[in-house]
Amino acid sequence: MGSSSPRKNSFCFAIAVADRLHFGPPLPTHTPSLSPRQRAAAWPCLAHGADMNHDLEWNAGELSCGDLVLELRQRMRAAPGKVFKVIALDTGAPADLPTWCRMTGHQLLNQEPTEQTYWIRAKS
């Protein structure tokens, strides 16, 4: 199987989450020709990440992976159950943060690779 782009993975994850919350007609599983803004207009339950609610925001800047996850771990432990909007400019973040979430039990709600922004719910 070929690898897919982070943008496609992000959209597919959003579809999977929205499918659980959506009670209307079935949502499309693949719409590569639509921009994030067009998708949000067509399916409000898939609103563009910038509109996602969050409790806390942290701009990690260009912290490298090790420092990024260590600091994020401390912040998550201090606020269990809260949704964090994390801005991470490190080039490894698009791969590292989703993996870190899977390994630690935190929930990656959404990621916008073009904006280098991630929404993560801290485990309770």
Backbone torsions as a table, in degrees:
resi	resn	phi	psi	omega
1	MET	NA	135.6	179.0
2	GLY	-77.3	157.1	179.0
3	SER	-78.5	151.0	178.8
4	SER	-109.9	160.6	-176.2
5	SER	-71.3	153.4	176.9
6	PRO	-59.3	-34.2	-179.7
7	ARG	-63.6	-43.2	179.4
8	LYS	-66.3	-42.7	178.9
9	ASN	-61.0	-41.9	179.3
10	SER	-61.7	-43.7	-179.8
11	PHE	-66.9	-42.2	180.0
12	CYS	-63.8	-38.0	177.1
13	PHE	-64.0	-43.2	179.3
14	ALA	-61.4	-39.6	178.1
15	ILE	-62.2	-44.7	-178.6
16	ALA	-61.7	-43.6	179.4
17	VAL	-67.2	-47.3	-177.4
18	ALA	-64.2	-33.7	-179.4
19	ASP	-60.1	-33.6	179.0
20	ARG	-73.5	-26.1	-176.1
21	LEU	-99.8	-11.6	-171.5
22	HIS	-94.3	132.2	-178.9
23	PHE	-113.8	2.8	-179.6
24	GLY	-89.8	-153.6	179.2
25	PRO	-63.0	156.4	-178.8
26	PRO	-55.7	143.6	178.5
27	LEU	-86.9	150.7	178.3
28	PRO	-69.8	150.1	179.1
29	THR	-96.6	-14.6	-179.1
30	HIS	-154.7	117.9	178.0
31	THR	-137.4	70.7	-174.2
32	PRO	-65.2	-21.2	-176.2
33	SER	-82.2	-9.3	-178.8
34	LEU	-94.9	139.6	174.9
35	SER	-78.1	164.4	176.9
36	PRO	-55.7	-37.8	179.6
37	ARG	-65.9	-41.3	178.9
38	GLN	-66.3	-40.2	177.7
39	ARG	-61.6	-43.5	-178.9
40	ALA	-63.9	-37.4	178.8
41	ALA	-69.0	-38.5	-177.8
42	ALA	-75.0	-38.0	-177.5
43	TRP	-132.5	90.9	-176.9
44	PRO	-55.2	-27.9	-179.9
45	CYS	-69.1	-12.2	176.6
46	LEU	-107.8	38.9	-176.1
47	ALA	-52.0	144.3	178.9
48	HIS	-52.8	140.6	-174.8
49	GLY	-49.7	-32.7	-177.1
50	ALA	-61.5	-20.7	-178.4
51	ASP	-93.7	-1.4	-177.2
52	MET	-67.4	140.5	176.4
53	ASN	-73.5	145.8	176.1
54	HIS	-150.8	155.5	-179.1
55	ASP	-91.6	-38.5	-176.4
56	LEU	-134.4	150.5	178.6
57	GLU	-128.1	138.2	179.2
58	TRP	-139.4	123.6	175.0
59	ASN	-96.6	104.1	-177.6
60	ALA	-80.9	-6.3	179.7
61	GLY	58.4	-133.4	-177.4
62	GLU	-103.5	28.5	175.9
63	LEU	-56.6	136.0	178.9
64	SER	-74.2	168.2	-172.3
65	CYS	-50.4	-51.9	-177.1
66	GLY	-59.0	-51.9	179.9
67	ASP	-65.3	-37.1	-179.4
68	LEU	-60.6	-51.9	-176.6
69	VAL	-72.1	-30.9	176.8
70	LEU	-65.5	-45.6	178.5
71	GLU	-67.0	-41.5	179.7
72	LEU	-64.0	-38.3	178.0
73	ARG	-59.4	-44.4	179.2
74	GLN	-63.4	-43.3	-179.7
75	ARG	-64.9	-40.9	179.9
76	MET	-66.1	-40.3	179.5
77	ARG	-64.2	-31.1	-178.5
78	ALA	-78.1	-13.9	-176.1
79	ALA	-140.8	65.5	-178.6
80	PRO	-61.1	138.7	178.1
81	GLY	82.2	-8.1	-178.4
82	LYS	-83.0	154.0	177.1
83	VAL	-98.6	125.2	179.9
84	PHE	-104.2	135.3	167.7
85	LYS	-100.3	116.1	-176.6
86	VAL	-114.3	128.0	173.7
87	ILE	-106.1	117.3	-176.4
88	ALA	-129.8	116.9	-175.8
89	LEU	-91.1	-8.5	179.5
90	ASP	-60.0	137.0	-176.7
91	THR	-64.5	-22.2	179.6
92	GLY	-86.8	-10.3	-175.3
93	ALA	-58.0	-40.4	-179.5
94	PRO	-58.8	-28.0	177.1
95	ALA	-95.1	-38.3	-173.8
96	ASP	-71.5	-44.9	-175.3
97	LEU	-65.2	-45.2	176.2
98	PRO	-61.0	-39.4	179.1
99	THR	-65.6	-44.4	178.9
100	TRP	-59.9	-42.3	178.5
101	CYS	-60.8	-45.8	179.2
102	ARG	-61.2	-40.5	-176.5
103	MET	-72.6	-28.8	-173.3
104	THR	-104.2	-9.3	178.8
105	GLY	90.1	3.4	173.9
106	HIS	-79.3	155.0	-175.0
107	GLN	-105.5	117.1	174.1
108	LEU	-79.4	110.4	-177.3
109	LEU	-82.7	-37.4	-178.4
110	ASN	-165.3	155.5	171.4
111	GLN	-143.7	139.4	177.7
112	GLU	-119.3	90.9	-176.5
113	PRO	-57.3	-35.0	-178.7
114	THR	-68.0	-29.3	178.4
115	GLU	-99.3	-3.0	-179.6
116	GLN	54.6	44.0	-175.8
117	THR	-125.0	142.1	-175.9
118	TYR	-135.5	139.7	174.8
119	TRP	-113.6	120.0	-173.9
120	ILE	-129.9	129.6	174.3
121	ARG	-94.0	124.3	178.8
122	ALA	-69.3	138.3	177.7
123	LYS	-65.1	150.8	-177.9
124	SER	-85.3	NA	NA
